[in-house]
Amino acid sequence: MSCATTRIIDRPIVFNEEREELTRAYMAERYGLKDSSLTITPKMIVLHWTAIPSFEGSFDAFNDPLIPQWRTLVGNAGKLNVSSHFLVGRDGTIYRLMPETVMGRHVIGLNHCAIGVENVGGTAETPLTEAQLRSNIWLVDYLSKKYNIEYLIGHYEYPLFEGHELWLEKDPAYRTEKEDPGEEFMARVRKATKNWNFKPVPKQ
């Protein structure tokens, strides 16, 4: 296993007073969590891909606290920009973008309890790599040793949690269709981390 999967490089996105205020507003509007701390108790890891071919392009997509105007679908559900706790380069290098126990915006309905792991790429031209697979497995193990993680899911599986006790999204119309990080990728990560005995994803 390469050295890239045994260490984490801190590369923080902007998390200033504006982002803190936008996060609090998101928690209040989307989840009904008013006057809440930005701290989360992680119970879930959500794996993603960015669908952006480069690391810098992916990083830039998360860096600004304010969501760009062109993102109309998610932008209509709050001014807080999307973000993730980790970003894994195509060479397997793991970057931590924000503290693991601070709420990011990466998955509808579940941000208040979920750590997000984004992977650079995911397009036909830039499929996820074996190095990224190894790094995701390492990260799941690393995070599961630190926190009481109950669920490991792919972003595409988030709608299955509607009605679950962890689900907090208040707007029944706010949904996006996702396929990241792919069923095969998820199957391989799950097989390699089955010793954690994560709870099964709800069925609908």
C-alpha positions in Angstrom: 0.0 0.0 0.0 1.4 3.4 -0.9 2.4 6.0 1.6 -0.3 8.2 0.3 -2.9 6.1 2.1 -1.2 6.2 5.5 -1.3 9.9 6.1 -3.6 12.9 5.8 -2.6 16.3 4.4 -4.5 19.2 5.8 -5.7 21.5 3.0 -8.4 23.6 4.6 -11.2 25.3 2.6 -12.3 28.7 3.7 -14.2 28.3 7.0 -14.7 31.9 8.2 -17.4 33.7 10.0 -19.5 33.9 6.8 -19.4 30.1 6.4 -20.3 29.6 10.0 -23.3 31.8 9.7 -24.4 30.1 6.4 -24.0 26.7 8.1 -26.2 27.8 11.0 -28.8 29.1 8.6 -28.7 25.9 6.6 -29.2 23.8 9.8 -32.1 25.9 10.9 -33.9 26.1 7.5 -33.3 22.6 6.3 -33.3 20.6 9.5 -35.0 22.8 12.1 -31.9 22.8 14.2 -31.9 26.4 15.5 -29.2 27.9 17.7 -27.2 24.7 17.2 -23.5 24.0 17.4 -21.8 23.3 14.2 -20.3 20.2 15.8 -21.6 16.9 14.6 -21.5 13.4 16.1 -20.5 11.3 13.1 -22.6 8.2 12.6 -22.2 7.8 8.9 -19.5 8.0 6.2 -20.7 9.1 2.7 -18.5 8.4 -0.3 -18.7 10.7 -3.4 -17.0 11.6 -6.6 -16.6 15.2 -7.7 -17.1 14.6 -11.5 -14.3 17.2 -11.9 -11.1 15.9 -13.5 -8.5 17.8 -11.4 -7.7 18.2 -7.8 -7.5 22.0 -7.9 -10.8 22.2 -9.8 -12.4 20.0 -7.2 -10.9 21.9 -4.3 -12.1 25.2 -5.8 -15.6 23.9 -6.1 -15.7 23.7 -2.3 -13.5 26.6 -1.2 -15.9 29.5 -1.4 -18.4 29.7 1.5 -21.1 31.0 -0.8 -22.7 28.7 -3.3 -22.1 29.9 -6.9 -25.1 31.2 -8.8 -24.9 28.6 -11.5 -25.8 25.8 -9.0 -29.5 26.6 -9.2 -30.9 23.3 -8.0 -29.0 23.1 -4.7 -28.6 26.9 -4.5 -32.3 27.2 -4.1 -32.1 25.2 -0.9 -29.6 27.5 0.8 -26.7 29.9 0.2 -24.2 27.6 1.9 -21.7 26.2 -0.6 -21.2 22.4 -0.9 -18.2 21.0 1.0 -16.7 17.8 2.2 -14.4 16.7 5.0 -12.0 14.9 2.8 -10.9 15.0 -0.8 -9.0 12.1 -2.3 -6.8 12.8 -5.3 -6.5 10.4 -8.3 -3.1 9.4 -7.0 -4.7 8.4 -3.7 -3.4 11.3 -1.7 -5.9 12.2 1.1 -6.6 15.8 1.9 -8.6 17.0 4.9 -10.6 20.0 3.9 -12.4 20.7 7.2 -12.6 19.3 10.7 -14.2 15.9 10.8 -16.7 16.9 13.5 -17.9 20.2 11.8 -21.0 20.0 9.6 -20.4 20.2 5.9 -22.9 20.2 3.1 -22.5 17.1 0.9 -25.6 14.9 1.3 -29.3 15.9 1.5 -31.0 15.2 4.8 -28.0 13.7 6.6 -25.3 16.3 6.9 -25.8 16.6 10.6 -24.4 13.2 11.2 -22.3 12.4 8.2 -18.6 12.7 7.2 -18.1 13.3 3.5 -15.3 11.8 1.4 -15.1 13.2 -2.1 -12.9 11.6 -4.8 -11.5 13.6 -7.7 -12.9 12.5 -11.0 -15.7 10.1 -11.7 -16.3 10.9 -15.3 -15.8 8.5 -18.2 -12.5 10.1 -18.9 -11.4 10.2 -15.3 -12.8 7.0 -13.6 -11.9 6.5 -9.9 -8.6 4.8 -9.5 -7.2 1.8 -7.6 -5.2 4.3 -5.5 -8.4 6.1 -4.6 -10.1 2.8 -3.7 -7.2 1.9 -1.3 -7.4 5.4 0.2 -11.1 5.2 0.8 -10.7 1.9 2.5 -8.0 3.3 4.7 -10.1 6.4 5.5 -13.1 4.2 6.5 -10.9 2.2 8.8 -9.3 5.4 10.2 -12.7 7.1 10.9 -14.3 4.0 12.3 -11.6 3.7 14.9 -12.2 7.3 16.0 -16.0 7.5 15.9 -19.0 5.2 16.4 -19.8 4.9 12.7 -23.0 3.0 12.1 -23.5 3.4 8.3 -21.2 3.5 5.3 -23.0 4.6 2.1 -22.5 5.8 -1.4 -24.0 9.2 -2.2 -26.5 7.5 -4.6 -28.0 5.7 -1.6 -29.0 8.7 0.5 -32.7 8.7 -0.6 -33.1 5.3 1.1 -32.9 7.1 4.4 -36.1 9.1 3.9 -38.2 8.4 7.0 -35.2 7.1 8.9 -34.6 8.5 12.4 -31.4 10.2 11.1 -33.3 11.9 8.2 -33.9 15.6 8.9 -34.5 17.4 5.6 -37.8 19.3 5.9 -38.6 19.9 2.2 -40.0 16.8 0.5 -39.3 18.3 -2.9 -35.6 18.9 -2.3 -33.9 15.8 -3.9 -31.2 15.3 -6.4 -30.4 12.1 -8.4 -26.9 10.8 -7.7 -24.9 7.8 -8.9 -21.6 8.5 -7.2 -19.3 6.8 -6.4 -20.7 3.9 -8.3 -22.0 0.5 -7.2 -18.8 -1.4 -8.0 -16.7 1.0 -6.0 -19.0 0.8 -3.0 -19.1 -3.0 -3.2 -15.3 -3.1 -3.1 -15.0 -0.7 -0.2 -17.7 -2.6 1.8 -16.0 -5.9 1.2 -12.7 -4.6 2.5 -14.3 -3.0 5.6 -16.9 -5.7 6.5 -15.1 -6.3 9.8 -16.8 -3.1 11.1 -20.2 -4.7 10.7 -21.9 -1.5 9.6 -25.7 -1.4 9.7 -27.4 -2.3 6.4 -28.7 0.6 4.3 -32.5 0.8 4.7 -34.6 -0.7 1.9 -37.7 1.0 0.4 
